[in-house]
């Protein structure tokens, strides 16, 4: 193992931070251009609805 001190002038450090910056830029682009499914509306499953209404899934189905 090399005992060299890594500074900001080290190529590995430069590559690491450049890669990190590109990754963060891509995440920002994704967040800006992301369109939520179903126009952002949230839908519940039959199990979730029955739990909220405190009824059985069978009663809900009827």
C-alpha positions, 0 to 999 in steps of 0.5 A: 500500500502506498503511503502517499498523501492525497491532495487536490492536485492528485489525478485520482482525487480530481477524477473522483470529484469530477465524477461526483459532480457529473453524477449530481448534475445528472440527478438534478436533471432527472429531478427537473425532468421527472414526470410522476406516474398517474399525474402525481395522484396516489392510489391505494390497493384494496388491502390499504383501503380495507385497513383504513376503513377497518373492514375486510377485503371481502366486504370491500369487494361486495 
